[in-house]
């Protein structure tokens, strides 16, 4: 299966540079489906001191300072890519925890010192990301409609949307919203659980899809996610851009032979490469 997916990716990448002249990509027949991180914005390691500086507003006494320090310690350990890391986090029933809000709520539930800080830290993180306006300009210069395709959860995306104005260049966004674990939901109901934590749980639970923010079925690279994208786009050509080869192959294999539309996979490496790929496709002037 992996060999088949790699072949599909190679074919997709090859097609992206050898489109026949009859297959012109226009704003009427094509869309760009672009991942958000790291091309549109990212949170590099060097920006974590900015997060910590912004979080100073959460400190009111020496106990807050001590507990906030412990919280950052727990978060840093959770972000480590190992068996105990956030990418391998499981609930009490053995289900993998996905979505940044859910992951942070889980950290707050498991570590008493962190509970009251989770909502505030999430806000500080979302306002500390590095926004790549130069990449956004490249997308805008193609004149093609842009759909943001991300594994960000619905609530985190809404916060990011408000701060960075992502709807200024993207017509829609496909996000995820997986159910919170029973542990988190029960913890939020405890009488001594901080109000900020309960409010964050309620905001997540109440996040609803809109005309421009669509909740996907599944998450990349699952076929269900790309089928959600297909339902949004209809019978149009899709230029799918992601930094992950796994996500690119998932896209190609999920939509192969579904109709006459073209499905083009481009791996994002940097803005110069992106512009070059767009020029080869004939959607960006040199």
Secondary structure, DSSP 8 states (H G I E B T S, - for coil): -HHHHHHHHHHHHHHTT---TTS---TTTEEEEE--TTTTEE--GGGHHHHHHHGGGG--SHHHHHHHHHHHHHHHHHTSSSTTSGGG-B-TTS-B--SHHHHHHHHHHH-GGGGGGHHHHHHHHHTSSEE-HHHHHHHHHT--EEEEEEEEEHHHHHHHHHHHTGGGT-SEEEEE-----HHHHHHHTSTTS-HHHHHHHHHHHH----SSEEE-SS-TTSHHHHHHHHHHH-SSEEEEEES-HHHHHHHHHHHTTSSSS-EEEEE---HHHHHHHHHHHTSS--
